[in-house]
Amino acid sequence: MKVKARGAFKELEVTQILEKRVGPALAGDYYIDHSPLPEKDESTISLTPVAKRERGAGRPTKRDRRRIDRLRGG
């Protein structure tokens, strides 16, 4: 069975049908994942600088957000 999860397709083999809903930890016991390992694509790595703020400084103001956007190239 092919399932789309988080933008990627997974190949799963159901080993047993459940009668009622269970948590994800238990559900993993009832299928086998045959999906190939995802390939690391270097084009998806973001090189955008991350703005740092002092702890406890609160949310950035509108002025701060505009400055952060300018730094990011936006």
CNS distance restraints for C-alpha pairs under 8 A (distance, minus, plus):
assign (resid   1 and name CA) (resid  11 and name CA) 5.77 0.50 0.50
assign (resid   1 and name CA) (resid  12 and name CA) 5.38 0.50 0.50
assign (resid   1 and name CA) (resid  13 and name CA) 6.25 0.50 0.50
assign (resid   1 and name CA) (resid  14 and name CA) 7.90 0.50 0.50
assign (resid   2 and name CA) (resid   9 and name CA) 6.40 0.50 0.50
assign (resid   2 and name CA) (resid  10 and name CA) 5.60 0.50 0.50
assign (resid   2 and name CA) (resid  11 and name CA) 4.68 0.50 0.50
assign (resid   2 and name CA) (resid  12 and name CA) 6.31 0.50 0.50
assign (resid   3 and name CA) (resid   9 and name CA) 5.49 0.50 0.50
assign (resid   3 and name CA) (resid  10 and name CA) 5.19 0.50 0.50
assign (resid   3 and name CA) (resid  11 and name CA) 6.45 0.50 0.50
assign (resid   3 and name CA) (resid  12 and name CA) 7.32 0.50 0.50
assign (resid   4 and name CA) (resid   8 and name CA) 5.51 0.50 0.50
assign (resid   4 and name CA) (resid   9 and name CA) 4.34 0.50 0.50
assign (resid   4 and name CA) (resid  10 and name CA) 6.15 0.50 0.50
assign (resid   5 and name CA) (resid   9 and name CA) 6.15 0.50 0.50
assign (resid   5 and name CA) (resid  10 and name CA) 6.96 0.50 0.50
assign (resid   9 and name CA) (resid  35 and name CA) 7.84 0.50 0.50
assign (resid  10 and name CA) (resid  33 and name CA) 7.31 0.50 0.50
assign (resid  10 and name CA) (resid  34 and name CA) 7.42 0.50 0.50
assign (resid  10 and name CA) (resid  35 and name CA) 5.09 0.50 0.50
assign (resid  11 and name CA) (resid  33 and name CA) 6.02 0.50 0.50
assign (resid  11 and name CA) (resid  34 and name CA) 5.18 0.50 0.50
assign (resid  11 and name CA) (resid  35 and name CA) 4.81 0.50 0.50
assign (resid  12 and name CA) (resid  31 and name CA) 6.40 0.50 0.50
assign (resid  12 and name CA) (resid  32 and name CA) 5.63 0.50 0.50
assign (resid  12 and name CA) (resid  33 and name CA) 4.65 0.50 0.50
assign (resid  12 and name CA) (resid  34 and name CA) 5.79 0.50 0.50
assign (resid  12 and name CA) (resid  35 and name CA) 7.15 0.50 0.50
assign (resid  13 and name CA) (resid  31 and name CA) 5.39 0.50 0.50
assign (resid  13 and name CA) (resid  32 and name CA) 5.02 0.50 0.50
assign (resid  13 and name CA) (resid  33 and name CA) 6.45 0.50 0.50
assign (resid  13 and name CA) (resid  34 and name CA) 7.25 0.50 0.50
assign (resid  14 and name CA) (resid  30 and name CA) 6.16 0.50 0.50
assign (resid  14 and name CA) (resid  31 and name CA) 4.37 0.50 0.50
assign (resid  14 and name CA) (resid  32 and name CA) 6.53 0.50 0.50
assign (resid  15 and name CA) (resid  30 and name CA) 5.29 0.50 0.50
assign (resid  15 and name CA) (resid  31 and name CA) 5.18 0.50 0.50
assign (resid  15 and name CA) (resid  32 and name CA) 7.13 0.50 0.50
assign (resid  16 and name CA) (resid  30 and name CA) 5.40 0.50 0.50
assign (resid  16 and name CA) (resid  31 and name CA) 7.25 0.50 0.50
assign (resid  17 and name CA) (resid  30 and name CA) 7.38 0.50 0.50
assign (resid  18 and name CA) (resid  30 and name CA) 7.95 0.50 0.50
assign (resid  22 and name CA) (resid  26 and name CA) 6.23 0.50 0.50
assign (resid  22 and name CA) (resid  27 and name CA) 6.15 0.50 0.50
assign (resid  23 and name CA) (resid  27 and name CA) 6.11 0.50 0.50
assign (resid  24 and name CA) (resid  28 and name CA) 6.26 0.50 0.50
assign (resid  25 and name CA) (resid  29 and name CA) 7.63 0.50 0.50
assign (resid  26 and name CA) (resid  30 and name CA) 7.61 0.50 0.50
assign (resid  27 and name CA) (resid  31 and name CA) 7.38 0.50 0.50
assign (resid  28 and name CA) (resid  32 and name CA) 7.74 0.50 0.50
assign (resid  41 and name CA) (resid  45 and name CA) 7.51 0.50 0.50
assign (resid  48 and name CA) (resid  72 and name CA) 6.17 0.50 0.50
assign (resid  49 and name CA) (resid  71 and name CA) 7.76 0.50 0.50
assign (resid  49 and name CA) (resid  72 and name CA) 6.42 0.50 0.50
assign (resid  51 and name CA) (resid  68 and name CA) 6.63 0.50 0.50
assign (resid  53 and name CA) (resid  57 and name CA) 6.77 0.50 0.50
assign (resid  60 and name CA) (resid  64 and name CA) 5.41 0.50 0.50
assign (resid  60 and name CA) (resid  65 and name CA) 6.09 0.50 0.50
assign (resid  61 and name CA) (resid  65 and name CA) 6.18 0.50 0.50
assign (resid  62 and name CA) (resid  66 and name CA) 6.28 0.50 0.50
assign (resid  63 and name CA) (resid  67 and name CA) 6.36 0.50 0.50
assign (resid  64 and name CA) (resid  68 and name CA) 6.16 0.50 0.50
assign (resid  65 and name CA) (resid  69 and name CA) 6.10 0.50 0.50
assign (resid  66 and name CA) (resid  70 and name CA) 6.22 0.50 0.50
assign (resid  67 and name CA) (resid  71 and name CA) 6.30 0.50 0.50
assign (resid  68 and name CA) (resid  72 and name CA) 6.32 0.50 0.50
assign (resid  69 and name CA) (resid  73 and name CA) 6.35 0.50 0.50
assign (resid  69 and name CA) (resid  74 and name CA) 5.14 0.50 0.50
assign (resid  70 and name CA) (resid  74 and name CA) 5.34 0.50 0.50
